[in-house]
């Protein structure tokens, strides 16, 4: 991946540190992700599930979602550590194959039908347009200079295009954070407590394709206690 700069905070990149700090937060990352999807789990419940123990009161599908999130993070960490993460279609498909397993209608492949987005009148591209759309997004990402802008463009445009039957936002966030980790910068994690704000801004974005409000929001999700390690 090309060497892009982080221009907003003037952080100094450190890939081993960025990976280690993200790994330490794995349980919280999974907790926030499943709660953003409307699955109400506590942090201890998520930790128990990741330890391989079934938790009463939760559907098997919800517990699978949590496990798949953890597996996808682990896969992403391995790719980045081996310098094998790239913002490309094969990587996105491989991540979706893990994150979307048994949840999406089909996992590890672009959708072959039409989809809608709940609460939005915006209509994602037809399935025949997805390959062309991917190449356009890839070019847009490559031409963006600031690493956080680049990562956010990747997430937002993947979410708006809806490349998959389901698990689009989660896959987009994995790709966003893969870009950041590969360049040695701390990840962006959307806290579950900001779910309403996230959903409202995303609906506005789908309709307008104006990325600025979401860019500001996602940057505000950066944990400043972690950022200071890179200053």
C-alpha positions in Angstrom: 0.0 0.0 0.0 1.2 3.5 -0.8 2.8 5.6 2.0 0.2 8.2 3.0 0.5 10.8 5.8 -1.7 11.6 8.7 -2.1 15.3 8.5 -4.6 16.1 11.3 -2.9 15.2 14.5 0.7 14.8 13.2 0.9 11.3 14.7 4.1 9.2 14.2 3.2 5.8 12.8 4.1 2.6 14.7 2.6 -0.6 13.3 3.5 -3.0 16.0 2.1 -0.6 18.6 -1.1 0.0 16.7 -1.7 -3.8 16.3 -0.9 -4.5 20.0 -3.3 -1.8 21.3 -6.1 -3.0 19.0 -5.5 -6.6 20.1 -5.8 -5.5 23.8 -9.3 -4.1 23.0 -10.6 -7.1 21.1 -13.4 -7.8 23.5 -14.6 -4.2 23.5 -14.3 -4.1 19.7 -16.6 -7.1 19.4 -19.0 -5.8 22.1 -19.4 -2.4 20.3 -19.9 -4.1 16.9 -22.6 -6.5 18.0 -24.4 -3.8 20.0 -24.3 -1.5 17.0 -26.2 -4.2 15.1 -28.9 -4.2 17.7 -27.7 -7.3 19.6 -27.8 -6.3 23.3 -24.8 -8.1 25.0 -22.8 -7.0 28.0 -19.0 -6.9 27.9 -18.7 -9.9 30.3 -21.1 -11.9 28.1 -19.0 -11.1 25.0 -15.9 -12.2 26.8 -17.5 -15.4 27.9 -18.6 -16.2 24.3 -15.1 -15.4 23.0 -13.8 -17.9 25.7 -15.9 -20.5 23.9 -18.7 -20.8 26.4 -22.4 -20.4 25.5 -24.3 -17.6 27.2 -27.9 -18.2 28.1 -30.6 -15.8 26.9 -28.9 -15.1 23.5 -29.7 -16.7 20.1 -27.0 -18.9 18.6 -27.0 -16.6 15.6 -26.1 -13.6 17.9 -23.3 -15.6 19.5 -22.0 -16.6 16.1 -22.0 -12.9 15.1 -19.7 -12.1 18.1 -17.4 -15.1 17.4 -17.2 -14.1 13.7 -16.3 -10.6 14.6 -13.4 -11.8 16.8 -12.2 -14.2 14.0 -12.3 -11.4 11.4 -10.3 -9.2 13.7 -7.7 -11.9 14.3 -7.5 -12.5 10.6 -7.0 -8.8 10.0 -4.3 -8.6 12.6 -2.4 -11.5 10.9 -2.7 -9.9 7.5 -1.3 -6.6 8.8 1.5 -8.2 10.8 2.6 -10.0 7.7 2.3 -6.9 5.5 -0.3 -8.7 3.5 -3.3 -6.4 4.0 -4.3 -4.5 0.8 -7.4 -2.5 0.1 -8.5 -4.7 -2.8 -11.4 -6.9 -3.7 -9.8 -10.3 -2.7 -9.1 -9.0 0.8 -12.6 -7.6 1.2 -14.1 -10.9 0.1 -11.8 -12.9 2.5 -12.8 -10.7 5.4 -16.5 -10.9 4.5 -16.2 -14.7 4.3 -15.3 -14.7 8.0 -17.4 -11.8 9.3 -20.5 -12.7 7.3 -20.4 -16.5 7.7 -23.9 -17.9 8.2 -25.4 -14.4 8.6 -25.4 -13.0 5.1 -27.3 -14.8 2.3 -23.9 -15.5 0.8 -20.6 -14.8 2.3 -17.2 -14.1 0.6 -18.8 -12.9 -2.6 -20.4 -9.8 -4.0 -24.2 -9.9 -4.0 -26.0 -11.0 -7.2 -29.2 -9.2 -6.6 -30.7 -5.9 -5.7 -30.8 -4.5 -2.1 -32.3 -1.6 -0.2 -31.2 0.2 2.9 -33.7 0.4 5.8 -34.9 3.9 6.4 -33.4 5.4 3.3 -34.8 6.1 -0.2 -31.3 5.8 -1.7 -30.9 2.7 -3.9 -27.5 1.0 -4.0 -26.0 0.1 -7.4 -27.2 -2.9 -9.4 -25.2 -6.1 -9.0 -23.8 -5.8 -12.5 -22.2 -2.4 -11.5 -20.4 -3.7 -8.4 -17.0 -4.6 -10.0 -16.8 -1.2 -11.7 -17.8 0.5 -8.5 -15.1 -1.3 -6.5 -12.4 -0.1 -8.9 -13.7 3.5 -8.7 -13.6 3.3 -4.9 -10.2 1.8 -4.9 -9.0 4.7 -7.1 -10.7 7.2 -4.9 -9.0 5.7 -1.8 -5.6 5.7 -3.5 -5.9 9.3 -4.5 -6.7 10.5 -0.9 -3.6 11.8 0.9 -4.5 11.9 4.6 -4.6 8.3 6.0 -7.7 8.9 8.1 -9.5 10.5 5.2 -8.4 7.6 3.0 -9.7 5.0 5.5 -13.0 6.8 6.1 -13.6 7.1 2.4 -13.1 3.3 2.1 -15.6 2.5 4.8 -18.3 5.0 3.7 -18.2 4.2 0.1 -18.2 0.4 0.8 -21.2 0.9 3.1 -23.1 3.1 0.5 -22.5 0.7 -2.3 -23.6 -2.4 -0.3 -21.4 -4.9 -2.0 -22.8 -7.8 0.0 -26.2 -9.1 0.9 -25.5 -8.2 4.5 -22.6 -7.3 6.9 -21.6 -4.4 4.8 -20.8 -1.8 7.4 -18.9 -4.3 9.5 -16.8 -5.4 6.5 -16.3 -1.7 5.6 -15.0 -0.9 9.1 -12.6 -3.9 8.9 -11.2 -2.5 5.6 -11.0 1.0 7.1 -9.1 -0.2 10.1 -6.9 -2.5 7.9 -5.8 0.7 6.1 -5.0 2.4 9.4 -3.2 -0.5 11.0 -1.1 -1.3 7.8 0.1 2.3 7.9 0.8 2.1 11.6 -2.0 4.3 13.0 -4.6 3.6 15.7 -8.0 2.2 14.7 -11.4 3.9 14.7 -13.9 2.1 16.8 -17.5 3.3 17.0 -18.7 2.9 20.6 -22.1 1.2 21.1 -23.2 4.2 23.3 -23.0 6.4 20.1 -25.3 4.0 18.1 -28.1 6.5 17.5 -25.7 9.2 16.4 -23.9 6.8 14.1 -27.2 5.5 12.5 -28.6 9.0 12.0 -25.5 10.3 10.3 -25.2 7.2 8.1 -28.8 7.7 6.9 -28.0 11.3 6.0 -24.8 10.1 4.3 -26.6 7.5 2.2 -29.0 10.1 0.9 -26.4 12.9 0.2 -23.0 11.1 -0.3 -21.6 14.0 1.7 -18.8 12.4 3.7 -17.8 15.3 5.8 -20.2 14.9 8.8 -19.3 11.2 9.0 -15.6 12.0 8.7 -15.9 14.4 11.7 -17.9 11.8 13.7 -15.6 8.9 13.0 -12.5 11.0 13.9 -14.3 11.9 17.2 -14.5 8.1 17.9 -10.7 7.9 18.2 -9.6 7.1 21.7 -7.4 10.0 22.7 -5.8 7.9 25.4 -4.5 5.7 22.6 -3.7 8.6 20.2 -1.3 10.2 22.7 1.0 7.1 22.3 1.6 8.2 18.7 2.3 11.9 19.3 
